[in-house]
Amino acid sequence: MLNSLRESAGSWVVKGFLLILVASFALWGIEDIFRVSADDAVATVGDAEISQQAFLTEFNNEMRQMQASFGPSFDRDQARAIGLPQNALQRLTERALYDQEVARLGLTLSDDDIAAAIRANPAFRSELGNFDRFRFEQVINQAGFTEQGYVAALRTDIARNQLLGTVTSGVASPPPMVDAIFRYQQETRVFDVVAVSHASQRNVEVPDEVALREFYDANADLFMAPEFRALTFVVLRPEDLTDEILISEEELQSTYEDRRTAFVREEQREVDQIVVADEQTALAITTRLRGGADFLTVAREVANQDEATVRLGLLTSGDLLEEVAGTVFALQVDAVSDPVQSPLGWHVFRVREIVAGEVKQLDDVREQLLAELKLEEASDALFDLANKVDDMLAGGASLEEVSEALDLRHGRIASVDAAGRGPAGQPVNDLPAAREFLATAFATEPGEEQILHEADDGSYFLVRVDTVTAPALRPLDAVRSEVEAGVTAQRRAEAAEAKAQILADKARAGASMADLAREAESSLVKTEGLVRGRAAVAANLSADLVTTLFAMTPGEIASGAALDGEAQMVVRVADVQAADATRDSAALERLTELLNQSVTGDLISQYRDALGQRYPVSVNDRVIDAIFDDRGYMGQAG
């Protein structure tokens, strides 16, 4: 159908229709069609509106955090899938609710309060611990604030915190609840454990044809062949064009000069420093150090500096203050400097190591530069080539016609699954390297119109689905060995369970756990004292078995599955120790704090819901949908 549209696009009928359409846009405007204006609010909270720009800013900030963790390939579609827009809107809504309540209650802060809060922020302090106005301006500017804007935002944040602090003041978990949970969580138990492994059950009956067929029918999903597709593809890569590109000596020399700094490694020095406020103290430090005193000891005793503060690491001259750089880079290894003054105080330095600088000449980096320049020019040429491919596709050319006319790398894959494997389970060779290739191929319908796709690695590809082989149950004969292994494993597990039950009965009748371990061809393991939360992993016990054991009294026996699923366990409760708050006061404090946080969170949630009744919240879903539509209204995010 698209080919038909392309062929008829030049007709006078279509041109006339397009003129009418353009005229209608000019007369009534596009906005009326989409019904979303740039001034429309994303949501209203009482009398306040949440603008699209505020929403985008909040969302983009979270996107940047996610991309810092998961890489730049994390896009807005993934963000929507995990609910990032809803999170951003919820935070904005909560702030609007609190801000309106702050205004209603008339909560205000003085300029002195704001100034004190700024001075108390460690991010704005110098190395000596004093408020540094230059650092303050630098930090807020990097965050996108003017001084007035930061002060206003800080005033609002502190007022919100005061409001919530008042609501949650004095909140504490009821002591009986804390005590009950502490006793439950911190009770410890020691277990004697004998493992009856599945692998040790060697005398199981060899499965006959009936047993194989029953297992095969009951577990058909284990023996399904995945969907396979036959694909034809064309790939455009910058690397494929580099052989055709010539780089002149003049261009190579010019590029080397432009990038010379990349081939220069500055001298670096590993530096220690002690900083004090006056020259006399600095002179005394130098005298002690040159007399053989330990640098870290002097730093701790005289300047109250720890090792993290003293060790500056490897630095270039440009990493240091201008006033001290010359002194540091004139020192020899292990030498101690005379005191030197800077705006931060008086410094005494020691150089622990010198890493010499290096300059690579053109001949040293010739091949590297040639490869980089060719790849850069090939990337530009690839863009032009991709446009030619698009033009040919728009003109109705097939994948083969495009490949032949432009001499492109192409290929055919007879059968591949979504994981890149063939029918025999082996990796398919010669798959295009672009990570998007298989996902695109398995999202494309047979006979679908060809589209040139751009990949994250800078390549382009076309893919056509020639045939699709639907998922199907593999014949029993084709998976006979797998079925035999499955039946055998099942029978060994059943035998281990029966054996464990027999051993547990013997233990209840008075047999020693050591004797039972020998009978099971295993070893007896006595655990350390374990709490409920650690017992499963520490002793390889299933969750159900742990629950049973913590309901028993000392001396009782239980059997059940191992956590790893490879054995049955016979377990005796050897000892029970009640929780002791005096013995583990740190655990009680952690639990109390956690429960207090939980109660506080519940209270804030209820308070927020109550404010939502006072200041009704209305979300404009149409605006949010428009922000995330294909018009790219998302700004730079995603």
C-alpha positions in Angstrom: 0.0 0.0 0.0 2.9 2.4 0.8 4.4 1.7 -2.6 1.1 2.7 -4.2 1.0 5.9 -2.2 4.6 6.7 -3.2 3.8 6.1 -6.9 0.7 8.3 -6.8 2.3 11.1 -4.7 3.1 13.1 -7.8 -0.4 13.1 -9.2 -2.4 16.4 -9.4 -5.1 14.8 -7.3 -2.8 14.1 -4.3 -1.1 17.5 -4.7 -4.5 19.2 -4.6 -5.5 17.3 -1.5 -2.2 18.2 0.3 -2.8 21.9 -0.6 -6.3 21.8 1.0 -4.8 20.0 4.1 -2.1 22.7 4.5 -4.6 25.5 4.0 -6.8 24.0 6.8 -3.8 23.9 9.1 -3.0 27.5 8.3 -6.6 28.6 8.9 -7.4 26.7 12.1 -4.0 25.7 13.4 -2.6 22.4 14.4 -3.3 23.0 18.0 -7.1 22.6 17.6 -6.5 19.2 16.0 -4.4 17.8 18.8 -6.3 19.8 21.5 -3.1 20.3 23.6 -1.6 23.8 24.1 1.9 24.4 25.5 0.1 26.4 28.2 -2.0 23.4 29.3 -1.2 22.2 32.8 -0.2 18.6 33.4 -2.2 18.6 36.6 -4.0 21.0 39.0 -3.6 20.7 42.8 -6.2 22.9 44.5 -5.5 26.4 43.1 -2.0 25.5 41.9 -1.0 24.2 38.4 1.8 21.8 37.5 3.2 23.1 34.2 4.5 21.0 31.4 7.9 22.5 31.9 8.0 21.6 35.6 6.9 18.0 34.8 9.6 17.7 32.0 12.3 19.1 34.3 11.4 16.6 37.0 11.2 13.7 34.6 14.4 14.6 32.8 16.3 14.8 36.1 15.2 11.2 36.8 16.0 10.1 33.3 19.6 11.4 33.7 20.0 9.5 36.9 18.7 6.3 35.3 21.0 6.8 32.3 23.9 7.3 34.6 23.1 3.8 36.1 22.0 1.9 33.0 23.7 3.8 30.1 22.4 6.1 27.4 20.4 3.4 25.8 17.9 3.7 28.6 15.1 5.6 26.7 11.8 7.2 27.4 9.8 4.0 26.4 11.7 2.0 29.1 11.1 4.9 31.5 7.3 4.8 30.8 7.3 1.0 31.2 8.7 1.2 34.8 6.6 4.2 35.8 9.1 7.1 35.8 6.5 9.7 34.6 4.1 8.7 37.3 6.8 8.9 39.9 7.8 12.4 38.7 4.2 13.6 38.7 3.6 12.1 42.2 6.5 14.0 43.6 5.3 17.3 42.0 1.8 16.7 43.3 3.0 16.1 46.9 5.1 19.2 46.8 2.1 21.3 45.6 -0.1 19.8 48.4 2.5 20.7 51.1 3.2 24.1 49.6 -0.5 25.1 49.7 -0.8 23.9 53.3 2.3 25.8 54.2 0.7 28.9 52.7 -2.6 28.3 54.5 -0.8 28.0 57.9 1.4 31.0 57.2 4.7 29.2 57.9 7.6 31.5 57.1 11.3 31.6 57.6 13.5 34.6 58.2 16.5 35.5 56.0 18.7 34.7 59.0 17.3 31.2 59.0 18.1 30.7 55.3 21.6 32.1 55.7 22.3 29.8 58.6 21.1 26.8 56.5 23.3 27.7 53.6 26.4 28.2 55.9 25.7 24.8 57.5 25.7 22.9 54.2 29.0 21.0 53.9 28.8 21.3 50.1 29.6 25.0 50.4 32.6 24.6 52.7 36.3 25.0 51.8 38.9 22.4 52.6 39.4 24.1 56.0 35.7 23.7 56.8 34.7 27.3 56.4 31.8 28.6 54.3 33.3 29.4 50.8 31.1 31.8 48.8 33.0 31.0 45.6 32.2 27.3 46.1 28.6 28.1 46.9 28.1 30.0 43.7 29.9 27.3 41.7 27.7 24.5 43.2 24.4 26.2 42.7 25.3 27.3 39.2 26.2 23.7 38.2 22.8 22.7 39.5 21.1 25.3 37.3 20.2 27.9 40.0 20.8 31.6 40.3 21.4 32.7 43.9 17.9 34.1 44.1 16.4 31.0 42.7 18.3 28.7 45.1 17.3 30.8 48.1 13.7 30.7 47.0 13.8 26.9 46.5 15.6 26.4 49.8 13.0 28.5 51.7 10.2 26.4 50.2 12.0 23.1 51.0 12.7 24.1 54.7 9.1 25.2 55.1 7.8 21.8 53.8 10.2 20.0 56.1 9.0 22.0 59.1 5.4 21.1 58.2 6.1 17.4 57.9 8.4 17.6 61.0 5.5 19.0 63.0 3.1 16.2 61.8 5.6 13.5 62.6 7.1 14.9 65.8 7.2 12.4 68.6 6.2 9.5 66.4 7.5 6.2 67.9 6.6 2.5 67.5 4.8 1.0 70.4 7.3 -0.8 72.7 5.3 -4.1 72.8 5.3 -4.2 69.0 9.0 -3.6 68.9 9.7 -6.2 71.5 7.5 -8.9 69.8 9.2 -8.4 66.4 12.6 -8.3 68.0 12.1 -11.6 69.8 10.7 -13.1 66.6 13.5 -11.9 64.4 16.5 -12.4 66.7 15.7 -15.8 68.2 18.7 -18.1 67.3 18.7 -21.8 66.7 21.4 -24.4 66.2 20.7 -27.3 63.9 22.3 -30.7 63.3 21.9 -31.3 59.5 22.3 -34.4 57.3 21.9 -34.0 53.6 20.6 -36.9 51.5 21.6 -35.8 48.0 19.6 -36.8 44.9 22.9 -37.8 43.1 23.6 -40.4 45.9 20.4 -42.3 44.9 22.0 -44.5 42.2 19.8 -47.6 42.3 16.7 -46.1 40.6 14.8 -48.0 38.0 15.8 -47.3 34.4 12.7 -45.7 32.8 10.8 -47.7 30.2 8.9 -46.4 27.2 5.7 -45.8 29.1 7.5 -43.7 31.8 9.3 -41.7 29.1 6.0 -41.0 27.3 4.2 -40.0 30.5 7.0 -37.6 31.5 7.2 -36.2 28.0 3.4 -35.5 27.9 3.3 -34.1 31.4 6.3 -31.7 30.8 5.7 -30.8 27.1 6.7 -27.2 27.8 10.2 -28.4 28.5 10.6 -29.8 25.0 9.2 -27.1 22.9 11.2 -25.8 19.9 11.1 -22.0 19.8 9.9 -19.9 16.9 12.4 -19.8 14.0 12.6 -17.3 11.2 14.3 -17.2 7.8 15.7 -13.8 7.3 17.3 -11.8 4.4 19.2 -8.7 5.4 21.4 -5.8 4.3 23.8 -4.1 6.6 25.5 -0.7 6.2 28.5 -0.2 8.5 31.1 2.6 8.6 33.8 -0.1 8.7 32.8 -1.4 5.2 33.5 2.0 3.6 36.9 2.7 5.1 38.9 1.0 2.3 37.5 3.5 -0.2 38.6 6.5 1.9 42.0 8.2 1.3 43.6 10.5 3.9 46.2 12.9 2.7 49.4 13.5 4.7 48.4 17.2 5.1 45.1 16.2 6.7 46.8 13.7 8.9 49.4 16.3 10.1 46.6 18.9 10.6 44.6 16.4 12.7 47.6 15.5 14.8 48.2 19.2 15.5 44.5 19.7 16.4 44.6 16.7 18.8 48.1 17.1 20.1 46.9 17.4 23.7 45.4 13.9 23.5 48.9 12.6 22.8 50.5 14.4 25.7 50.6 12.9 29.1 51.5 15.6 31.7 53.9 14.8 34.5 51.9 13.7 37.5 52.9 13.6 41.2 51.4 11.7 44.1 51.2 14.3 46.8 50.6 14.5 50.5 49.8 17.8 52.2 49.2 19.3 55.7 47.3 22.6 55.9 47.4 24.9 58.9 46.3 28.4 59.6 49.6 30.1 60.4 53.2 30.1 59.2 54.8 29.3 62.6 52.9 26.1 62.9 53.8 25.2 59.3 57.5 25.8 60.0 57.3 23.6 63.1 55.7 20.8 61.0 58.5 21.1 58.4 61.1 20.8 61.1 59.5 17.7 62.6 59.1 16.0 59.2 62.6 16.7 58.1 63.7 15.3 61.4 62.2 11.9 60.5 58.7 12.2 62.0 55.9 10.3 60.4 53.8 12.5 58.0 50.4 11.0 59.0 51.2 11.2 62.7 52.2 14.9 62.4 49.1 15.7 60.3 46.8 14.0 62.9 48.5 15.6 66.0 49.0 19.1 64.7 46.3 19.7 62.1 43.7 17.1 63.1 43.8 15.7 59.5 43.2 12.0 58.7 44.7 10.0 56.0 41.9 10.7 53.5 42.5 14.4 53.9 46.3 14.2 53.7 46.5 11.9 50.6 45.8 14.0 47.5 46.6 11.2 45.0 48.2 11.7 41.6 47.9 15.3 40.4 49.0 17.4 37.4 50.2 20.9 37.9 46.8 22.2 36.7 45.1 20.2 39.5 46.8 22.4 42.2 46.3 26.0 43.2 48.5 28.4 41.3 50.3 29.5 44.5 51.5 26.0 45.4 51.9 24.2 42.0 55.5 25.5 41.4 56.6 24.4 44.9 55.1 20.9 44.5 56.6 20.3 41.0 60.1 21.4 42.2 60.2 18.7 44.9 62.0 15.4 44.6 60.5 12.1 45.7 60.1 11.9 49.6 61.3 15.5 50.0 59.3 17.9 52.3 58.6 21.4 51.1 59.1 24.7 52.9 55.7 26.2 54.0 53.9 27.8 51.2 50.9 30.1 51.5 47.6 30.1 49.5 44.1 31.5 50.1 43.4 28.3 52.0 46.2 28.6 54.6 49.8 27.4 54.9 50.7 24.2 53.2 53.5 21.6 53.8 53.9 19.1 50.9 55.6 15.8 50.4 55.9 14.1 47.0 55.6 10.3 47.2 55.9 9.4 43.6 56.7 11.1 40.2 55.1 9.8 37.0 57.1 11.3 34.1 55.2 13.1 31.2 55.3 11.8 27.7 54.6 13.3 24.2 53.7 10.9 21.4 54.9 12.0 18.0 52.9 11.7 14.7 54.7 8.5 13.7 53.8 6.9 17.1 50.1 7.4 16.5 49.9 7.4 12.7 47.9 4.2 12.3 45.6 5.1 15.2 44.9 8.5 13.6 44.4 7.1 10.1 41.9 4.6 11.4 40.0 7.3 13.4 39.9 9.7 10.4 38.8 7.0 8.0 36.0 5.9 10.3 34.9 9.5 10.8 34.7 10.1 7.1 33.1 6.7 6.6 30.4 7.6 9.1 29.6 10.8 7.1 29.5 8.8 3.9 27.3 6.2 5.5 24.7 8.8 6.2 24.6 9.8 2.5 24.4 6.1 1.6 21.5 5.6 4.0 19.7 8.4 2.3 20.1 6.7 -1.0 18.8 3.5 0.4 15.7 5.3 1.8 15.1 6.9 -1.6 15.3 3.6 -3.4 12.9 2.0 -0.9 10.5 4.9 -1.2 10.6 4.3 -5.0 9.5 0.7 -4.5 12.9 -1.1 -4.8 13.2 -4.5 -3.1 15.9 -5.4 -0.7 17.8 -7.3 -3.4 17.6 -4.4 -5.8 18.9 -2.0 -3.2 21.7 -4.4 -2.3 22.8 -5.0 -5.9 22.5 -1.4 -7.1 24.6 0.0 -4.2 26.9 -3.0 -3.7 25.9 -3.5 -0.1 26.8 -6.2 2.4 23.9 -8.6 2.4 23.1 -12.1 3.6 20.5 -14.8 4.4 19.9 -16.7 7.5 18.0 -20.0 6.9 16.7 -20.4 10.4 17.3 -18.5 13.7 15.5 -18.1 17.0 15.1 -14.9 19.0 18.2 -15.8 21.0 20.4 -16.1 17.9 20.5 -19.9 17.8 19.8 -22.4 15.0 17.6 -25.5 15.2 20.4 -27.6 16.7 20.9 -25.1 19.4 24.2 -23.7 18.0 24.9 -20.0 17.7 24.1 -18.7 14.2 27.2 -17.3 12.5 27.2 -14.1 10.4 24.4 -12.4 12.3 24.6 -8.6 12.1 26.3 -7.3 15.2 23.7 -4.6 15.9 21.9 -5.6 19.1 18.6 -4.3 17.7 18.7 -6.7 14.7 17.1 -9.8 16.2 14.5 -7.8 18.2 13.5 -6.0 15.0 13.5 -9.2 12.9 11.1 -10.9 15.4 8.9 -7.8 15.6 8.5 -7.7 11.8 5.8 -9.6 10.0 6.5 -11.6 6.8 6.0 -9.4 3.7 6.1 -6.2 5.7 7.3 -3.0 4.0 11.0 -2.6 4.2 12.4 0.1 6.5 16.0 1.1 7.1 16.8 0.9 10.8 19.6 2.8 12.5 21.4 0.8 15.3 23.1 2.2 18.4 26.5 1.1 17.1 26.3 3.5 14.1 25.3 0.9 11.5 22.1 0.6 9.5 20.2 -2.5 8.5 17.3 -3.8 6.4 15.7 -7.1 7.4 13.0 -9.1 5.6 11.2 -12.0 7.2 10.9 -14.7 4.5 9.3 -17.5 6.5 8.2 -18.1 10.1 8.3 -21.6 11.8 5.9 -21.5 14.7 6.9 -22.9 18.1 6.3 -26.7 18.2 6.7 -29.7 20.4 9.8 -31.5 19.4 9.3 -35.3 18.7 10.0 -37.7 21.5 12.8 -39.3 19.6 14.5 -36.0 19.1 14.6 -35.3 22.8 14.8 -38.8 24.1 18.0 -38.3 26.1 16.6 -35.2 27.7 13.5 -37.0 28.7 15.4 -39.9 30.1 17.5 -37.5 32.2 14.4 -35.8 33.4 12.7 -39.1 34.5 15.9 -40.3 36.2 16.3 -37.0 38.1 12.7 -37.1 39.2 13.1 -40.7 40.5 16.3 -39.8 42.3 14.6 -36.9 44.0 11.7 -39.2 45.0 14.1 -41.8 46.4 16.1 -39.1 48.3 12.8 -37.9 49.9 11.8 -41.4 50.9 15.3 -42.0 52.3 15.2 -38.8 54.3 11.8 -39.7 55.8 13.2 -43.1 56.9 16.3 -41.5 58.5 14.1 -38.9 60.2 12.0 -41.7 61.7 15.1 -43.4 63.0 16.3 -40.2 64.6 13.0 -39.8 66.4 13.4 -43.4 67.6 16.8 -42.5 69.2 19.4 -43.1 66.4 22.3 -40.6 66.5 22.6 -38.0 63.8 26.2 -39.1 63.1 25.0 -42.7 62.4 22.3 -41.4 60.1 25.0 -39.3 58.2 27.0 -42.4 57.6 24.0 -44.3 56.3 23.2 -41.4 54.0 26.8 -41.4 52.7 26.9 -37.8 53.9 28.4 -35.8 56.8 26.9 -34.4 59.9 26.9 -30.5 59.9 26.3 -28.5 63.1 25.3 -25.0 62.3 26.1 -21.9 64.2 23.3 -20.0 65.9 21.0 -18.9 63.1 18.1 -16.4 63.0 15.1 -16.9 60.8 16.4 -14.5 58.1 19.7 -16.3 57.7 18.8 -20.0 58.2 17.8 -20.8 54.7 21.0 -19.6 52.9 23.4 -20.5 55.7 22.2 -24.1 56.1 20.8 -24.7 52.6 17.3 -25.2 53.9 14.1 -24.5 52.0 11.8 -21.7 53.3 9.1 -24.3 54.3 11.6 -26.3 56.2 12.9 -23.2 58.1 9.3 -22.3 59.0 8.8 -25.8 60.4 12.1 -25.9 62.3 11.5 -22.5 64.0 8.1 -23.9 65.4 9.8 -26.9 67.0 11.3 -27.4 70.4 14.9 -28.6 71.1 15.5 -32.3 70.1 12.7 -32.5 67.5 13.4 -33.7 64.0 12.1 -32.6 60.6 12.9 -33.4 57.0 12.4 -31.4 53.9 13.9 -30.0 50.7 17.2 -28.3 50.4 17.2 -24.7 49.2 19.2 -25.6 46.1 16.8 -28.4 45.2 19.6 -31.0 44.9 19.0 -32.8 48.2 16.6 -33.7 51.0 17.6 -32.6 54.5 17.2 -34.3 57.9 17.4 -31.7 60.6 17.5 -31.9 64.4 16.9 -28.7 66.5 20.0 -28.8 68.7 19.5 -25.6 70.7 17.3 -22.5 71.0 18.4 -19.2 72.3 15.8 -16.5 73.0 16.5 -13.0 71.7 18.5 -10.8 74.2 18.2 -7.1 73.8 21.1 -6.5 76.2 23.3 -8.8 74.1 22.4 -7.3 70.8 21.4 -3.7 71.5 22.6 -2.6 68.0 20.0 -4.9 66.4 17.3 -3.6 68.7 18.2 0.0 67.7 18.2 -0.8 64.0 14.8 -2.5 64.3 13.4 0.4 66.3 14.6 2.9 63.8 13.2 0.9 60.9 9.8 0.6 62.6 9.8 4.3 63.4 10.5 5.1 59.8 7.7 2.8 58.7 5.2 4.4 61.2 6.3 7.8 60.1 5.9 6.9 56.4 2.4 5.6 57.1 1.5 8.8 59.0 2.8 11.0 56.2 0.9 9.0 53.6 -2.4 9.5 55.6 -1.6 13.2 56.0 -1.0 13.5 52.2 -4.3 11.8 51.5 -6.1 14.2 53.8 -4.5 17.2 52.0 -5.7 15.6 48.8 -9.2 16.0 50.1 -8.6 19.7 51.0 -6.8 20.5 47.7 -8.3 18.2 45.0 -5.8 16.8 42.5 -6.8 16.6 38.8 -4.4 15.0 36.2 -4.7 15.9 32.5 -3.9 12.6 30.8 -4.2 14.2 27.4 -1.3 16.5 28.0 0.9 13.7 29.4 0.1 11.6 26.3 1.0 14.5 24.1 4.3 15.0 25.9 5.2 11.3 25.2 3.9 11.1 21.6 6.0 10.8 18.5 6.4 14.5 18.1 9.3 14.3 20.5 7.8 16.9 22.9 10.0 15.3 25.6 12.8 17.7 25.1 16.2 16.1 25.5 15.0 13.2 27.6 15.1 9.7 26.0 
